[in-house]
Amino acid sequence: MATRSSGRIDEIEALGVRVEEFDFRRSSLNPLHQVGTVRRIAQLIRKEAPDVVHVVAMQPMVLTAMAARFAPRTRYVMHLTGLGFLGISQVRAIRAIRPAAMAALGGVLKRPDAWLLVENPEDHGFLVENGVETDSRVTILPGAGIDEAKFPALPPRSTTTVKAAFVGRMIRSKGVEVLAQASRLLRDRGVVVDISLFGDADADNPEAISEAQLKAWQQEGLLTWHGRVEDVAGIWRASDICVLPSTSREGMPRAVLEAASSRRPLIVTDVPGSRHFVRDGLEGLIVPPANAEALAEALARLAGDSELRARMGQAARTRILDGFTIDHVKRGIRDAYIGLVCQRVL
């Protein structure tokens, strides 16, 4: 496994996996750095001579596709977990390089010895619209999958103050700013909802919300920022509602799946990924992206109706068990590998 250290490499090595530290620097636009990264990937493929190269996330996929021109022929599994900065950014520099990036990716995925894994059909549609053809060599996975035993169904909380939790990176495209605005609207209307944020500030991300801003919202009494928390299951034990007000497309948001497995109702925005799991009025509520008024109304509605929260929470848990567990993901990846081998044989 070639990956940037997140402080958990020892856990990966304990599984018997040999790890080579490799920093893709997802936010870097430095062409010289990216050329060097492509060279290192090609060198790694030549050195390891793998039967399959399984690449996860958009930027590593594009860089590996470029490296494939300089590496020995092998099979590729391109595993898209979301379009990321390269796919969604409207920054001029990113928009300028996107066609070349899609062309490189398409050059690999059109081969019979390559397979695409995506987490929702709309991300696959985005690639096709941008010239990336995969024929039938594509599998739609239910996100990263949830271990339903680690996130068991929880009973509704007995509380007078309803708690809503956001779990994710503190970046603008996750809608954190919109959530702060919605909290201000609720406060002005006298609706009490305790809103907590759990996740890193992600300072390297161009969309990062500064720690100073997060602390300012906290001092204003709009929300509480807890930073990164390892016990995510504990977050849902102490919360009544999961909220993810993304302003741009998602892959298949893990926080939503974990909350759903825990039998918590969901408030998400009408963006790819989120709307692939949540059906409005069933597992939760869907609101327009970047609309603080609609988000505040959804929070107020769920906060004021415990029976609705319980009913939607149960529906969310049922949806997980029907197709979004880790076993479903394993089956999808296994079938993709079998299909890849059969394509190569034919």
C-alpha positions as CSV (number, residue, x, y, z in Angstrom):
1,M,0.0,0.0,0.0
2,A,1.4,3.4,-1.1
3,T,-0.2,6.1,1.1
4,R,0.4,9.2,3.0
5,S,0.8,8.7,6.7
6,S,-2.2,9.5,8.8
7,G,-0.7,8.3,12.0
8,R,-2.3,4.8,11.6
9,I,0.2,3.0,9.4
10,D,1.0,0.6,12.2
11,E,-2.7,-0.6,12.1
12,I,-2.4,-1.3,8.4
13,E,0.9,-3.1,8.8
14,A,-0.6,-5.2,11.6
15,L,-2.9,-6.7,8.9
16,G,0.2,-8.0,7.1
17,V,0.3,-5.2,4.6
18,R,3.6,-3.7,3.5
19,V,3.3,0.1,3.5
20,E,5.3,2.6,1.4
21,E,4.8,6.2,2.5
22,F,3.7,8.2,-0.5
23,D,2.3,11.7,-0.4
24,F,0.0,12.6,-3.3
25,R,-0.6,16.1,-1.9
26,R,-4.1,16.3,-3.2
27,S,-4.2,20.1,-3.2
28,S,-1.0,20.8,-4.9
29,L,-1.1,22.4,-8.4
30,N,2.7,22.6,-8.8
31,P,3.3,20.9,-12.2
32,L,6.9,20.0,-11.2
33,H,5.6,18.3,-8.1
34,Q,3.0,16.4,-10.1
35,V,5.6,15.3,-12.7
36,G,7.7,14.0,-9.9
37,T,4.7,12.1,-8.5
38,V,3.9,10.5,-11.8
39,R,7.5,9.4,-12.1
40,R,7.5,7.9,-8.6
41,I,4.3,6.0,-9.4
42,A,5.7,4.5,-12.6
43,Q,8.9,3.5,-10.7
44,L,6.8,1.8,-8.0
45,I,4.8,-0.2,-10.5
46,R,8.0,-1.3,-12.3
47,K,9.5,-2.3,-9.0
48,E,6.6,-4.2,-7.6
49,A,5.3,-5.7,-10.9
50,P,1.8,-6.1,-9.5
51,D,-1.0,-8.1,-11.1
52,V,-3.5,-5.3,-10.3
53,V,-3.0,-1.7,-9.3
54,H,-6.0,-0.6,-7.2
55,V,-6.1,3.2,-7.0
56,V,-8.4,5.1,-4.6
57,A,-9.6,8.7,-5.1
58,M,-9.7,11.1,-8.0
59,Q,-6.3,12.7,-7.9
60,P,-4.3,9.5,-7.4
61,M,-6.4,7.9,-10.2
62,V,-5.4,10.7,-12.6
63,L,-1.7,10.6,-11.7
64,T,-1.6,6.8,-11.9
65,A,-3.3,7.0,-15.3
66,M,-0.5,9.3,-16.5
67,A,2.1,7.0,-15.0
68,A,0.6,4.0,-16.8
69,R,2.2,5.3,-20.0
70,F,5.6,4.8,-18.5
71,A,5.0,1.6,-16.6
72,P,4.7,-2.1,-17.6
73,R,1.2,-3.2,-18.7
74,T,-0.9,-4.4,-15.9
75,R,-4.6,-4.4,-14.7
76,Y,-6.0,-1.3,-13.1
77,V,-8.9,-0.9,-10.8
78,M,-9.8,2.8,-10.5
79,H,-11.8,3.4,-7.3
80,L,-13.6,6.8,-7.3
81,T,-14.8,7.8,-3.8
82,G,-16.0,11.2,-4.9
83,L,-15.0,13.8,-7.5
84,G,-12.8,15.7,-5.1
85,F,-11.2,19.1,-5.7
86,L,-10.1,18.2,-9.2
87,G,-13.6,17.3,-10.2
88,I,-15.7,20.0,-8.6
89,S,-13.5,23.1,-8.3
90,Q,-14.4,26.1,-10.4
91,V,-10.9,27.6,-9.9
92,R,-9.6,28.6,-13.3
93,A,-6.4,26.6,-13.0
94,I,-8.3,23.4,-12.2
95,R,-10.8,23.9,-15.0
96,A,-7.9,24.4,-17.4
97,I,-6.2,21.1,-16.5
98,R,-9.4,19.0,-16.1
99,P,-9.8,18.0,-19.8
100,A,-6.2,16.7,-19.8
101,A,-6.8,14.8,-16.5
102,M,-10.0,13.2,-17.9
103,A,-8.2,12.3,-21.1
104,A,-5.5,10.5,-19.2
105,L,-8.1,8.7,-17.0
106,G,-10.1,7.8,-20.1
107,G,-7.0,6.4,-21.8
108,V,-6.7,3.8,-19.1
109,L,-10.3,3.0,-18.5
110,K,-11.1,2.3,-22.1
111,R,-8.7,-0.7,-21.9
112,P,-10.2,-4.2,-21.4
113,D,-7.8,-4.7,-18.4
114,A,-9.2,-1.8,-16.4
115,W,-12.3,-1.5,-14.2
116,L,-14.1,1.5,-12.6
117,L,-15.6,1.5,-9.1
118,V,-17.8,4.4,-8.2
119,E,-20.0,5.1,-5.2
120,N,-23.0,6.6,-6.9
121,P,-24.4,6.6,-10.5
122,E,-24.0,10.4,-10.9
123,D,-20.3,10.3,-10.5
124,H,-20.1,7.7,-13.2
125,G,-22.3,10.0,-15.3
126,F,-19.9,12.9,-14.7
127,L,-17.0,10.9,-16.0
128,V,-18.9,9.8,-19.1
129,E,-19.9,13.4,-19.8
130,N,-16.3,14.4,-19.6
131,G,-15.3,11.8,-22.2
132,V,-14.3,8.9,-19.9
133,E,-15.8,5.7,-21.4
134,T,-15.9,2.4,-19.4
135,D,-18.2,0.2,-21.5
136,S,-19.7,-2.2,-19.0
137,R,-16.6,-2.4,-16.8
138,V,-18.1,-0.4,-14.0
139,T,-19.4,-1.3,-10.5
140,I,-21.4,1.0,-8.3
141,L,-20.5,0.4,-4.7
142,P,-22.6,1.4,-1.6
143,G,-19.9,3.7,-0.4
144,A,-17.2,2.2,1.8
145,G,-19.7,0.1,3.5
146,I,-20.8,0.0,7.2
147,D,-20.1,-2.7,9.8
148,E,-23.6,-2.7,11.3
149,A,-22.3,-4.4,14.4
150,K,-19.9,-1.5,15.1
151,F,-22.8,0.9,14.6
152,P,-25.7,-0.9,16.2
153,A,-29.3,0.4,16.1
154,L,-29.7,2.8,19.0
155,P,-32.8,3.7,20.9
156,P,-34.2,7.2,20.6
157,R,-32.6,9.5,23.2
158,S,-34.7,10.8,26.1
159,T,-33.9,14.5,26.2
160,T,-35.4,17.9,26.3
161,T,-32.7,19.5,24.2
162,V,-32.3,17.9,20.7
163,K,-28.8,17.5,19.5
164,A,-27.7,17.6,15.8
165,A,-24.3,16.5,14.8
166,F,-22.2,17.1,11.7
167,V,-19.2,14.7,11.1
168,G,-16.7,15.6,8.4
169,R,-14.0,17.9,7.4
170,M,-14.3,21.6,8.2
171,I,-14.5,22.8,4.6
172,R,-16.9,25.1,2.7
173,S,-18.1,22.4,0.3
174,K,-19.4,20.4,3.3
175,G,-21.8,23.3,4.1
176,V,-20.4,24.2,7.5
177,E,-20.9,27.9,6.9
178,V,-24.5,27.3,5.9
179,L,-25.1,25.2,9.0
180,A,-23.8,28.2,11.1
181,Q,-26.2,30.5,9.3
182,A,-29.1,28.1,9.9
183,S,-28.2,27.9,13.6
184,R,-28.3,31.7,13.8
185,L,-31.8,31.6,12.2
186,L,-33.0,29.0,14.7
187,R,-31.7,31.0,17.7
188,D,-33.4,34.2,16.4
189,R,-36.7,32.2,16.3
190,G,-36.3,30.8,19.7
191,V,-35.9,27.2,18.4
192,V,-33.4,25.3,20.6
193,V,-31.2,22.8,18.8
194,D,-27.7,21.9,20.1
195,I,-25.5,21.7,17.0
196,S,-22.0,20.1,17.2
197,L,-19.3,19.7,14.7
198,F,-16.9,16.8,14.7
199,G,-13.8,16.7,12.4
200,D,-10.5,18.2,11.5
201,A,-10.0,21.8,10.3
202,D,-8.1,20.3,7.3
203,A,-5.8,23.3,6.9
204,D,-4.1,22.0,3.7
205,N,-7.4,22.1,1.8
206,P,-8.0,25.2,-0.3
207,E,-11.6,25.2,1.0
208,A,-10.6,25.0,4.7
209,I,-12.6,27.0,7.3
210,S,-10.1,28.4,9.7
211,E,-9.9,27.4,13.3
212,A,-10.4,31.1,14.2
213,Q,-13.8,31.1,12.4
214,L,-14.9,27.9,14.0
215,K,-14.0,29.3,17.4
216,A,-15.8,32.5,16.6
217,W,-19.0,30.6,15.8
218,Q,-18.6,28.7,19.1
219,Q,-18.1,31.9,21.1
220,E,-21.3,33.3,19.4
221,G,-23.1,30.3,20.7
222,L,-24.1,28.9,17.3
223,L,-22.4,25.6,17.6
224,T,-19.7,23.6,19.3
225,W,-16.6,22.4,17.4
226,H,-15.1,19.3,19.0
227,G,-12.3,18.6,16.5
228,R,-11.5,15.1,15.5
229,V,-13.2,12.4,17.6
230,E,-12.2,8.7,17.2
231,D,-15.4,7.3,18.8
232,V,-17.8,8.1,16.0
233,A,-20.4,5.5,17.4
234,G,-20.3,7.6,20.6
235,I,-21.3,10.7,18.7
236,W,-24.5,9.1,17.5
237,R,-25.2,7.7,21.0
238,A,-25.2,11.3,22.2
239,S,-27.0,12.8,19.2
240,D,-30.6,12.9,17.8
241,I,-30.0,14.0,14.2
242,C,-27.3,13.7,11.6
243,V,-26.9,16.8,9.4
244,L,-24.7,17.0,6.3
245,P,-25.5,20.2,4.4
246,S,-23.0,19.7,1.5
247,T,-23.0,22.5,-1.1
248,S,-21.4,20.2,-3.8
249,R,-21.5,16.6,-4.8
250,E,-20.5,13.8,-2.5
251,G,-19.3,10.2,-3.2
252,M,-21.2,8.2,-0.6
253,P,-20.8,10.1,2.7
254,R,-19.6,7.7,5.4
255,A,-20.9,9.9,8.2
256,V,-24.4,9.6,6.8
257,L,-24.1,5.8,6.6
258,E,-22.8,5.5,10.1
259,A,-25.6,7.6,11.5
260,A,-28.2,5.7,9.5
261,S,-26.8,2.4,10.9
262,S,-27.1,3.9,14.4
263,R,-30.8,4.6,13.6
264,R,-30.5,8.3,13.5
265,P,-32.6,10.4,11.0
266,L,-30.7,12.4,8.4
267,I,-30.8,15.9,7.0
268,V,-28.8,16.2,3.8
269,T,-28.8,18.4,0.7
270,D,-30.0,17.6,-2.8
271,V,-26.6,16.7,-4.2
272,P,-25.2,13.6,-5.8
273,G,-24.2,10.9,-3.3
274,S,-26.3,12.2,-0.4
275,R,-29.6,11.9,-2.4
276,H,-28.6,8.5,-3.6
277,F,-29.0,7.2,-0.1
278,V,-31.5,9.5,1.6
279,R,-35.1,9.5,0.2
280,D,-36.9,12.7,1.2
281,G,-39.5,11.9,3.9
282,L,-38.3,8.3,4.4
283,E,-34.8,8.2,5.9
284,G,-34.7,11.9,6.5
285,L,-35.2,15.3,4.9
286,I,-33.5,16.7,1.7
287,V,-33.1,20.4,1.4
288,P,-31.6,22.6,-1.4
289,P,-27.8,23.2,-1.1
290,A,-26.6,26.5,0.3
291,N,-30.0,27.4,1.6
292,A,-29.8,28.2,5.3
293,E,-33.5,29.0,5.6
294,A,-34.5,25.5,4.3
295,L,-31.9,23.9,6.5
296,A,-33.2,25.7,9.6
297,E,-36.7,24.6,8.8
298,A,-35.7,21.0,8.5
299,L,-33.8,21.1,11.8
300,A,-36.7,22.7,13.5
301,R,-39.1,20.1,12.0
302,L,-37.2,17.1,13.2
303,A,-36.3,18.8,16.6
304,G,-40.0,19.3,17.3
305,D,-41.2,15.8,16.4
306,S,-39.7,12.8,18.3
307,E,-42.0,10.3,16.6
308,L,-40.8,11.5,13.2
309,R,-37.2,11.2,14.3
310,A,-37.8,7.6,15.5
311,R,-39.6,6.6,12.3
312,M,-37.0,8.0,9.9
313,G,-34.2,6.6,12.1
314,Q,-35.7,3.1,11.7
315,A,-36.0,3.5,8.0
316,A,-32.4,4.6,7.7
317,R,-31.2,1.5,9.6
318,T,-33.3,-0.7,7.3
319,R,-31.9,0.9,4.2
320,I,-28.3,0.2,5.5
321,L,-29.1,-3.5,6.0
322,D,-30.8,-3.7,2.6
323,G,-27.6,-2.8,0.6
324,F,-25.0,-0.6,2.3
325,T,-23.1,-2.8,4.6
326,I,-19.4,-3.7,4.3
327,D,-20.4,-7.1,3.1
328,H,-22.2,-5.5,0.2
329,V,-19.1,-3.6,-0.7
330,K,-16.8,-6.6,-0.4
331,R,-19.2,-8.5,-2.8
332,G,-19.1,-5.6,-5.3
333,I,-15.3,-5.4,-5.3
334,R,-14.9,-9.2,-5.5
335,D,-17.3,-9.3,-8.5
336,A,-15.4,-6.5,-10.2
337,Y,-12.1,-8.4,-9.8
338,I,-13.7,-11.5,-11.2
339,G,-15.0,-9.5,-14.1
340,L,-11.6,-7.9,-14.7
341,V,-9.9,-11.3,-14.9
342,C,-12.6,-12.7,-17.2
343,Q,-12.2,-9.6,-19.5
344,R,-8.5,-10.2,-19.6
345,V,-8.9,-13.9,-20.4
346,L,-11.4,-13.2,-23.2
